[in-house]
Amino acid sequence: MKIGASLFLVALGAILRFAVHVTNTHGFNIGTAGLILMIVGAVGLVITGLLMSTRQRTDVVHRSRTGEARTTYLEPRDTVEPN
């Protein structure tokens, strides 16, 4: 779950919990459904934050014959081809 989806669930849950007032739902509590959506969205935000903070990035510096340096940022699943 990405950050946008988590924020959407939190916002939708807050709307259902605090802004919608239905008097007759016959066994379905909209406020409880909103609370569940907010909890799921918050858990998604925490998990996404943890995964993003543990991501590794590798910096590879390439030097040309003239001495100019060029930095390439590689993600963990990228591969480096030998020159």
C-alpha positions as CSV (number, residue, x, y, z in Angstrom):
1,M,0.0,0.0,0.0
2,K,1.5,3.3,-1.0
3,I,1.2,6.6,0.9
4,G,-1.6,8.0,-1.3
5,A,-3.8,4.9,-0.7
6,S,-3.2,5.1,3.0
7,L,-4.1,8.8,3.2
8,F,-7.2,8.1,1.1
9,L,-8.3,5.4,3.6
10,V,-7.7,7.7,6.5
11,A,-9.6,10.5,4.9
12,L,-12.5,8.3,3.9
13,G,-12.7,6.8,7.3
14,A,-12.7,10.2,9.0
15,I,-15.5,11.3,6.7
16,L,-17.6,8.2,7.6
17,R,-16.8,8.5,11.3
18,F,-17.3,12.2,11.9
19,A,-19.2,13.7,9.0
20,V,-21.9,11.2,8.1
21,H,-24.9,10.9,10.4
22,V,-27.3,8.1,9.5
23,T,-30.1,7.3,11.8
24,N,-31.3,3.9,10.5
25,T,-28.7,1.4,9.1
26,H,-30.1,-1.9,10.4
27,G,-27.1,-3.6,11.9
28,F,-24.4,-1.7,10.0
29,N,-22.6,1.1,12.0
30,I,-21.0,3.6,9.6
31,G,-19.0,5.1,12.4
32,T,-17.4,1.8,13.1
33,A,-16.6,1.2,9.4
34,G,-15.0,4.6,9.3
35,L,-12.9,3.8,12.4
36,I,-11.7,0.5,10.8
37,L,-10.7,2.4,7.6
38,M,-8.8,5.0,9.6
39,I,-6.9,2.2,11.5
40,V,-6.1,0.3,8.2
41,G,-4.9,3.6,6.6
42,A,-2.7,4.4,9.7
43,V,-1.2,0.9,9.7
44,G,-0.5,1.3,5.9
45,L,1.3,4.6,6.5
46,V,3.4,3.1,9.3
47,I,4.4,0.1,7.1
48,T,5.1,2.3,4.1
49,G,7.3,4.5,6.3
50,L,9.2,1.6,7.7
51,L,9.8,0.1,4.2
52,M,11.0,3.5,2.8
53,S,13.4,4.1,5.7
54,T,15.1,0.7,5.3
55,R,15.6,1.0,1.5
56,Q,19.2,0.9,0.4
57,R,20.7,3.1,-2.3
58,T,24.1,2.6,-3.8
59,D,26.1,5.5,-5.2
60,V,28.4,4.6,-8.0
61,V,30.9,7.3,-9.1
62,H,32.2,7.0,-12.7
63,R,35.3,8.9,-13.6
64,S,36.1,9.8,-17.2
65,R,39.6,10.1,-18.6
66,T,39.5,13.9,-18.1
67,G,38.8,13.5,-14.4
68,E,35.1,14.5,-14.5
69,A,33.0,12.6,-12.0
70,R,29.5,11.4,-12.7
71,T,27.4,9.9,-10.0
72,T,24.7,7.2,-10.7
73,Y,22.2,6.3,-8.1
74,L,21.2,2.6,-8.2
75,E,18.3,0.9,-6.5
76,P,19.0,-2.5,-4.8
77,R,17.3,-4.4,-7.7
78,D,19.4,-2.6,-10.4
79,T,22.4,-4.3,-11.8
80,V,25.8,-2.9,-12.6
81,E,27.3,-3.9,-15.9
82,P,31.1,-4.2,-16.0
83,N,32.9,-1.7,-18.3
